[in-house]
Amino acid sequence: MFTPEVLFALGITTFAGLSTGIGGLIAFFTKGTTPKFLAGSLGFSAGVMLYVSMIEIFPKANEAMSDFYGETFGYFMTTVAFFAGMAFIAIIDKLVPSNDNPHELNNGLESDMNCEEEIKKRKFYRLGIFSAIAITIHNFPEGIATFMATLQDPMLGVTIAIAIAIHNIPEGIAVSVPLYYATGSKKKALALSFSSGLAEPIGALLAFFVLMQFINDAVFGFVFASVAGIMVFISLDQLLPTAEKYGEHHVAMYGLVAGMVLMAASLVIFA
C-alpha cells in the first residue's frame, strides 16, 4: 500500500508542514518581550496573514472555483466562502469566553497592575490559539495539494513543498510569539507551532485513505477562500489592534510591511 512514491510524497508533505516549528523557534531566541518587540512581531504576523490571504490563497480559491463553476459564478462562490470564513471565526470569537473581566481576577490580594498584566496575557493566549486554528485549517488543504502534486510529479511536489516550507516559517512566528508572551513557556510555544504544521501530513494521509475520490475544485476553492477570510479577520480584529495597544504604531507598521515583503519574496522565488 505504502509504495516508495507514496512514502516520498508523505515525507515531502511532512517536511513542508513541520517548518512552522522553525518559526516557533523564534520563542527560544527571544531575550525579552518589550513593547517594540511585541508590536513588531504582531505587525509582522498580520503582514504575513494579510499578504498570503489576498495575494495567494484567494486567487487560488477563485481559480479552482472558476474551473468548477465558470468564471462569473465561481468568483461569486469564492467571495461567499471568503466572508463565510470571516463569519465563522467571528462566531467562535463571540462563543469562546475571553476571561477579560478584571473583577474575576482581582480577589483583593492582587494589585491592579498584576490584574491588568494577567488580562493582557489571557488576550495573547487567545490570540495565539486563534492564529494556530487558522493556520492549521490553512495547512490541511495545503497538505492534500502537496501530497497529490508529488504523486503526479515528484519535482513539482518538491518545488511546492519548499515554497510552502518557507512561508510556513513566519506562520509559526504568528503562533509562537503571543503564546510565549502569554505563558512564558518556550516549550509550549514551540509545541503548538509544530502542532499547527502537523495538519499537512494529516491532510496527506486523509487524501490517501479517504478523499482522493471525493476531492474536487469546488471543495478546494471553498476551503481556501474561507481560510483567507479567517486570516484577514484575525489580522484586522486581533493582531493589528493588539500591536497598536503597545503604543508603537510605526514599529507595528514596519513589522507589517516586513511580513508582506518576506511572503512576497517566498512566492516570487518559487512561483
C-alpha positions in Angstrom: 0.0 0.0 0.0 2.7 2.4 1.0 4.8 2.4 -2.1 8.1 4.3 -2.3 6.3 7.0 -4.3 3.6 7.4 -1.6 6.3 7.4 1.2 8.2 10.1 -0.7 5.1 12.3 -1.1 4.2 11.9 2.5 7.8 12.8 3.6 7.8 15.9 1.4 4.5 17.0 2.8 5.6 16.4 6.4 8.8 18.5 5.8 6.7 21.4 4.4 4.2 21.3 7.4 6.7 21.0 10.2 8.6 24.0 9.0 6.2 26.0 11.1 8.3 24.8 14.0 11.2 26.8 12.6 9.1 29.9 13.2 8.3 28.6 16.6 12.0 28.5 17.5 11.8 32.3 17.5 10.5 32.0 21.0 13.7 30.2 22.1 15.8 33.2 21.0 13.6 35.9 22.4 15.5 37.8 25.1 12.6 39.9 26.2 9.0 40.9 25.4 9.4 44.6 25.1 6.6 46.7 23.7 8.6 47.3 20.5 9.2 43.6 20.1 5.6 42.7 20.6 4.3 45.4 18.3 6.8 44.5 15.6 6.1 40.8 15.9 2.3 41.1 15.8 2.5 43.5 12.9 4.8 41.0 11.1 2.3 38.2 11.7 -0.5 40.4 10.4 1.5 41.2 7.3 2.1 37.6 6.6 -1.5 36.6 7.0 -2.9 39.5 5.0 -0.5 39.1 2.1 -0.8 35.4 1.8 -4.6 35.6 2.1 -5.2 38.2 -0.5 -2.3 37.6 -2.9 -2.0 33.8 -2.9 -4.9 32.0 -1.2 -7.9 34.0 -2.5 -6.7 33.9 -6.2 -6.1 30.2 -5.9 -9.5 29.7 -4.5 -11.1 31.7 -7.3 -9.2 29.8 -9.9 -10.4 26.5 -8.5 -14.0 27.7 -8.2 -13.9 29.2 -11.7 -12.7 25.9 -13.1 -15.7 24.1 -11.5 -18.5 26.7 -11.8 -17.4 29.0 -14.5 -15.7 32.4 -14.2 -18.7 34.6 -13.0 -20.4 32.2 -10.6 -17.0 30.9 -9.5 -16.0 34.4 -8.4 -19.3 34.8 -6.6 -18.8 31.5 -4.7 -15.3 32.4 -3.8 -16.5 35.7 -2.3 -19.2 33.9 -0.4 -16.7 31.5 1.0 -14.3 34.3 2.0 -17.0 36.1 4.1 -18.2 32.8 5.4 -14.7 32.3 6.8 -14.9 35.7 8.5 -18.3 34.9 9.9 -17.1 31.6 11.2 -14.1 33.0 13.2 -16.3 35.9 14.4 -18.8 33.5 15.9 -16.0 31.5 17.5 -14.6 34.8 18.9 -18.0 35.5 20.5 -18.6 32.0 21.9 -15.1 31.5 23.4 -15.0 33.2 26.9 -12.4 35.9 26.9 -12.0 35.9 30.7 -11.1 39.6 30.4 -13.3 40.8 33.3 -11.0 42.3 35.9 -13.5 41.6 38.6 -13.0 37.8 38.1 -9.2 38.2 38.5 -9.0 40.7 41.4 -9.6 38.8 44.6 -8.3 41.6 46.9 -4.8 40.0 47.1 -3.6 41.1 43.6 -2.7 44.6 42.7 -4.5 46.4 39.8 -1.2 46.2 37.9 -1.0 42.4 38.3 -4.6 42.1 37.3 -4.0 44.2 34.1 -1.0 42.1 33.2 -3.0 38.9 33.7 -5.7 40.3 31.3 -3.1 41.0 28.7 -1.6 37.6 28.9 -5.0 35.9 28.5 -5.7 38.1 25.4 -2.4 37.0 24.0 -3.1 33.4 24.8 -6.4 33.6 22.9 -4.6 35.3 20.0 -2.1 32.6 19.8 -4.7 29.9 19.9 -6.8 31.6 17.2 -3.8 32.0 14.9 -3.0 28.3 15.4 -6.5 27.4 14.4 -6.4 29.5 11.3 -3.0 28.2 10.2 -4.0 24.6 11.0 -7.1 24.9 8.7 -4.9 26.6 6.1 -2.3 23.8 6.3 -4.7 21.0 5.9 -5.7 21.5 2.3 -2.1 22.5 1.5 -1.1 19.1 2.7 -3.6 17.4 0.4 -2.4 19.5 -2.5 1.3 18.9 -1.9 0.8 15.2 -1.5 -1.3 14.8 -4.6 1.1 17.0 -6.7 4.1 15.0 -5.5 2.4 11.8 -6.6 1.8 13.1 -10.0 5.1 14.9 -10.5 7.8 14.5 -7.8 9.9 17.5 -8.9 6.8 19.7 -8.9 5.9 18.4 -5.5 9.4 19.3 -4.2 9.1 22.8 -5.5 5.7 23.3 -4.0 6.9 21.9 -0.6 9.9 24.2 -0.5 7.7 27.2 -1.2 5.2 26.1 1.4 8.0 25.5 3.9 9.4 29.0 3.5 6.1 30.7 4.0 5.2 28.4 6.9 8.1 29.8 8.9 6.5 33.2 9.5 3.2 31.5 10.2 5.0 29.7 13.0 6.1 33.0 14.4 2.4 34.2 14.4 1.6 31.3 16.7 4.7 31.2 19.0 5.2 34.9 19.9 1.8 35.6 21.5 1.8 32.2 23.2 5.3 32.7 24.6 4.3 36.1 26.0 1.1 34.7 27.5 2.6 31.6 29.1 6.3 32.3 29.5 6.9 28.8 28.2 9.1 28.4 25.2 8.3 24.7 25.0 4.5 25.4 24.8 5.0 28.0 22.1 7.2 25.7 20.1 5.0 22.7 20.6 1.9 24.5 19.3 3.9 25.9 16.3 4.9 22.3 15.4 1.4 21.0 16.0 -0.2 23.5 13.6 2.1 22.2 10.9 1.0 18.6 11.6 -2.2 19.4 9.7 -0.3 19.0 6.4 0.8 15.3 6.8 -2.6 14.6 8.3 -4.2 16.1 5.3 -1.9 14.0 3.1 -2.9 10.8 4.9 -6.6 11.6 4.7 -6.2 12.3 1.0 -4.6 8.9 0.5 -7.0 6.8 2.5 -10.3 8.6 2.1 -10.6 11.8 0.0 -8.9 11.2 -3.3 -12.1 10.1 -5.0 -14.2 12.9 -3.5 -11.9 16.0 -3.6 -12.7 18.4 -6.4 -12.0 22.0 -7.3 -15.2 23.3 -5.6 -14.1 21.8 -2.2 -10.6 23.1 -2.5 -11.8 26.6 -3.5 -14.3 26.8 -0.7 -11.8 25.8 1.9 -9.0 28.1 0.6 -11.3 31.1 0.4 -12.7 30.5 3.9 -9.2 30.3 5.3 -8.4 33.6 3.6 -11.3 35.2 5.3 -10.3 33.7 8.7 -6.8 35.1 8.4 -7.9 38.6 7.3 -10.3 38.7 10.2 -7.7 37.7 12.8 -5.2 40.2 11.4 -7.6 43.1 11.5 -9.6 42.2 14.6 -6.8 41.0 16.8 -3.2 41.2 15.6 -3.1 44.9 14.5 -5.3 46.3 17.3 -3.2 44.5 19.9 0.0 45.8 18.3 -1.4 49.3 18.4 -2.2 49.0 22.2 1.6 48.9 22.9 1.9 52.5 21.6 4.4 51.5 18.8 2.4 52.4 15.7 5.3 52.8 13.4 7.0 49.7 14.7 3.8 47.7 14.1 3.6 49.1 10.5 7.3 48.3 9.9 6.6 44.7 11.0 3.5 44.6 8.8 5.5 45.6 5.8 8.4 43.2 6.7 5.9 40.3 6.9 4.5 41.2 3.5 7.9 41.5 1.9 9.0 38.1 3.3 5.9 36.4 2.0 6.2 38.2 -1.4 9.8 37.1 -1.7 9.0 33.4 -0.9 6.2 33.4 -3.5 8.3 35.2 -6.2 11.3 32.9 -5.8 9.1 29.7 -6.0 6.5 31.0 -8.4 
